[in-house]
C-alpha cells in the first residue's frame, strides 16, 4: 500500500522516527491539484527506487516504480519549475542518489519485500543498462550457430580445397599435354635436320597461300633451290660435313625472307621458298639477297670443296594456278640454269 504522510498542524515539526527527514535535507513541496508527473532523474546523477511503491513522507510526492528496472521513478509535483533536492540521509523508501560514477548504489525492494539486484550503468550520464558485458560479434555468431553446422562447413571447406588442388593439377597436366602436342605437331611438319618445313607441310601451306592470292587477286612468287657440289662434299669430307652445308643453306634462306614467307626442304639437297604477295620482279630480288650471303656462309664452314646454289623462279598466276604447276615451272628453270633441259609432263 502507498504510505500516506502524517497530518501536520500549523507550526508543528516533523515527528522523529521512521519518516523524519535528517538535518540538512530539503523537503519537496506538496503538489497541488492537477499536478503532472515528471521524471525524478536529475541530469547529473542517477536514482533508484528503494521500494516498488512508496511516498516521501511530509512532501506529498507519490513515487511509482517502473516494472523490472527499479531505476526510474516519476513524481507528482505541483510545479515543474521546482527544484528536486536530494540528501544522503533520505529516509528509507525515498530516493537515494546513485554513486558519483553513474553506477547504481542500490535497488528497490519488490512488492513482496525481496530486494532487487542492482542495475549498473555503462556510463556516467545515461540510463541504467544490464550488467552483462557485451560479447564480440564473432563470438556471438560462433555460439549462435550449432556445432553440426560448423562441422558441415568445415567439411565443405576441405572439399573445396581438395577440388581447387585437383583443378590446379589438372590445369598443369593439360598445359604439359598441350606443349607435348605442339612439340609433336612441330616434329610432324618440320624437317628434323634443318628445322624448316618438310615437303608435306610446305605444299599444304603453298596451297593455302594460293587460295588466298586467288581470292584477293594478289601475286605470289616461288623459288626452288638445290645444292651444287653436295655429293663431292660428302665424298671428300663425310656426310657430317654435308649435313652442315644443308643446315647452312636453310639458315641462309630463313634469314633472307620475311616472317610471313615460307621456307621448306623438299628432300635431299632441294629447298623451296614461297614469297607471298610478290611478283616475279620482287621474287628475283629475294633471290639476289640469298645469293649474296653464300660466300660468307661458305667461308664460315671452311670447306675446301666448292659448293653453291642453283635456283628456279615461278610466279602465280602466269606460271601456274596450283602448287604442283608452280613447282614444276620453278624446277624447269632451275635445271635450265644448270644447262639441263626438262620436258614438261603432258
PyMOL commands that set and color helices and strands:
alter all, ss='L'
color gray80, all
select helices_A, chain A and resi 137-144+147-189+199-216+230-237+239-256+280-292+294-301+323-337
alter helices_A, ss='H'
color red, helices_A
select strands_A, chain A and resi 36-39+47-49+55-56+61-65+73-77+95-97+220-228+262-267+270-276+308-316
alter strands_A, ss='S'
color yellow, strands_A
deselect
rebuild
show_as cartoon
